[in-house]
Protein backbone atom coordinates (compact mmCIF):
# COMPACT_ATOMS: atom_id res chain seq x y z
CA UNK A 1 0.00 0.00 0.00
CA UNK A 2 2.80 2.41 0.91
CA UNK A 3 4.46 1.85 -2.48
CA UNK A 4 1.20 2.70 -4.26
CA UNK A 5 0.82 5.90 -2.23
CA UNK A 6 4.43 6.90 -2.98
CA UNK A 7 3.96 6.28 -6.71
CA UNK A 8 0.77 8.35 -6.68
CA UNK A 9 2.60 11.21 -4.96
CA UNK A 10 5.48 11.00 -7.46
CA UNK A 11 3.02 10.95 -10.37
CA UNK A 12 1.16 13.97 -8.95
CA UNK A 13 4.44 15.87 -8.45
CA UNK A 14 5.45 15.14 -12.05
CA UNK A 15 2.10 16.30 -13.42
CA UNK A 16 2.34 19.52 -11.42
CA UNK A 17 5.88 20.05 -12.65
CA UNK A 18 4.85 19.58 -16.29
CA UNK A 19 1.99 22.03 -15.94
CA UNK A 20 3.74 24.73 -13.91
CA UNK A 21 7.51 24.53 -14.45
CA UNK A 22 9.71 25.43 -17.37
CA UNK A 23 12.18 22.87 -18.69
CA UNK A 24 15.07 24.13 -16.57
CA UNK A 25 13.05 23.75 -13.35
CA UNK A 26 11.73 20.32 -14.41
CA UNK A 27 15.28 19.14 -15.00
CA UNK A 28 16.41 20.45 -11.61
CA UNK A 29 13.50 18.69 -9.87
CA UNK A 30 14.25 15.48 -11.77
CA UNK A 31 17.89 15.56 -10.73
CA UNK A 32 16.87 16.02 -7.09
CA UNK A 33 14.46 13.06 -7.30
CA UNK A 34 17.00 10.84 -9.06
CA UNK A 35 19.66 11.71 -6.51
CA UNK A 36 17.30 10.71 -3.69
CA UNK A 37 16.59 7.36 -5.31
CA UNK A 38 19.91 6.39 -6.86
CA UNK A 39 22.75 7.78 -4.82
CA UNK A 40 24.25 7.86 -1.35
CA UNK A 41 24.72 11.24 0.29
CA UNK A 42 28.29 12.43 0.69
CA UNK A 43 29.94 14.31 3.51
CA UNK A 44 29.12 17.79 2.25
CA UNK A 45 25.55 16.97 1.16
CA UNK A 46 26.40 16.09 -2.42
CA UNK A 47 25.03 12.88 -3.89
CA UNK A 48 26.99 10.62 -6.22
CA UNK A 49 24.88 8.60 -8.58
CA UNK A 50 25.14 6.61 -11.75
CA UNK A 51 25.54 8.54 -14.98
CA UNK A 52 22.23 9.22 -16.70
CA UNK A 53 22.31 10.04 -20.38
CA UNK A 54 21.06 13.39 -21.53
CA UNK A 55 18.68 11.48 -23.80
CA UNK A 56 17.14 9.69 -20.82
CA UNK A 57 16.81 12.96 -18.88
CA UNK A 58 15.23 14.57 -21.95
CA UNK A 59 12.66 11.80 -22.29
CA UNK A 60 11.85 12.02 -18.59
CA UNK A 61 11.48 15.81 -18.78
CA UNK A 62 9.62 16.00 -22.08
CA UNK A 63 12.26 17.89 -24.03
CA UNK A 64 15.18 17.32 -26.39
CA UNK A 65 18.67 16.04 -25.61
CA UNK A 66 20.17 19.31 -26.83
CA UNK A 67 18.13 21.34 -24.34
CA UNK A 68 19.14 19.01 -21.49
CA UNK A 69 22.80 19.32 -22.52
CA UNK A 70 22.49 23.12 -22.48
CA UNK A 71 20.99 23.19 -18.97
CA UNK A 72 23.31 20.50 -17.59
CA UNK A 73 26.28 22.59 -18.75
CA UNK A 74 24.75 25.67 -17.15
CA UNK A 75 24.11 23.80 -13.89
CA UNK A 76 27.71 22.58 -13.92
CA UNK A 77 29.07 26.11 -14.49
CA UNK A 78 26.88 27.38 -11.64
CA UNK A 79 28.16 24.65 -9.29
CA UNK A 80 24.92 22.70 -8.80
CA UNK A 81 26.37 19.48 -10.19
CA UNK A 82 29.35 17.78 -11.77
CA UNK A 83 29.13 15.02 -14.31
CA UNK A 84 31.26 12.70 -16.37
CA UNK A 85 30.82 9.41 -18.16
CA UNK A 86 31.25 7.66 -14.81
CA UNK A 87 28.91 9.55 -12.49
CA UNK A 88 26.77 12.56 -11.72
CA UNK A 89 27.39 14.44 -8.49
CA UNK A 90 24.33 16.46 -7.53
CA UNK A 91 24.08 19.12 -4.82
CA UNK A 92 20.37 18.72 -3.96
CA UNK A 93 20.26 21.49 -1.35
CA UNK A 94 21.81 23.95 -3.80
CA UNK A 95 19.14 22.97 -6.35
CA UNK A 96 16.38 23.37 -3.75
CA UNK A 97 17.65 26.83 -2.87
CA UNK A 98 17.84 27.74 -6.57
CA UNK A 99 14.25 26.52 -7.03
CA UNK A 100 13.09 28.64 -4.05
CA UNK A 101 14.87 31.73 -5.36
CA UNK A 102 13.52 31.28 -8.89
CA UNK A 103 9.90 30.53 -8.09
C-alpha positions in Angstrom: 0.0 0.0 0.0 2.8 2.4 0.9 4.5 1.9 -2.5 1.2 2.7 -4.3 0.8 5.9 -2.2 4.4 6.9 -3.0 4.0 6.3 -6.7 0.8 8.3 -6.7 2.6 11.2 -5.0 5.5 11.0 -7.5 3.0 11.0 -10.4 1.2 14.0 -9.0 4.4 15.9 -8.5 5.5 15.1 -12.0 2.1 16.3 -13.4 2.3 19.5 -11.4 5.9 20.1 -12.6 4.9 19.6 -16.3 2.0 22.0 -15.9 3.7 24.7 -13.9 7.5 24.5 -14.4 9.7 25.4 -17.4 12.2 22.9 -18.7 15.1 24.1 -16.6 13.1 23.8 -13.3 11.7 20.3 -14.4 15.3 19.1 -15.0 16.4 20.5 -11.6 13.5 18.7 -9.9 14.2 15.5 -11.8 17.9 15.6 -10.7 16.9 16.0 -7.1 14.5 13.1 -7.3 17.0 10.8 -9.1 19.7 11.7 -6.5 17.3 10.7 -3.7 16.6 7.4 -5.3 19.9 6.4 -6.9 22.8 7.8 -4.8 24.2 7.9 -1.4 24.7 11.2 0.3 28.3 12.4 0.7 29.9 14.3 3.5 29.1 17.8 2.2 25.6 17.0 1.2 26.4 16.1 -2.4 25.0 12.9 -3.9 27.0 10.6 -6.2 24.9 8.6 -8.6 25.1 6.6 -11.8 25.5 8.5 -15.0 22.2 9.2 -16.7 22.3 10.0 -20.4 21.1 13.4 -21.5 18.7 11.5 -23.8 17.1 9.7 -20.8 16.8 13.0 -18.9 15.2 14.6 -22.0 12.7 11.8 -22.3 11.9 12.0 -18.6 11.5 15.8 -18.8 9.6 16.0 -22.1 12.3 17.9 -24.0 15.2 17.3 -26.4 18.7 16.0 -25.6 20.2 19.3 -26.8 18.1 21.3 -24.3 19.1 19.0 -21.5 22.8 19.3 -22.5 22.5 23.1 -22.5 21.0 23.2 -19.0 23.3 20.5 -17.6 26.3 22.6 -18.8 24.7 25.7 -17.2 24.1 23.8 -13.9 27.7 22.6 -13.9 29.1 26.1 -14.5 26.9 27.4 -11.6 28.2 24.6 -9.3 24.9 22.7 -8.8 26.4 19.5 -10.2 29.3 17.8 -11.8 29.1 15.0 -14.3 31.3 12.7 -16.4 30.8 9.4 -18.2 31.3 7.7 -14.8 28.9 9.5 -12.5 26.8 12.6 -11.7 27.4 14.4 -8.5 24.3 16.5 -7.5 24.1 19.1 -4.8 20.4 18.7 -4.0 20.3 21.5 -1.4 21.8 24.0 -3.8 19.1 23.0 -6.4 16.4 23.4 -3.8 17.6 26.8 -2.9 17.8 27.7 -6.6 14.3 26.5 -7.0 13.1 28.6 -4.0 14.9 31.7 -5.4 13.5 31.3 -8.9 9.9 30.5 -8.1 
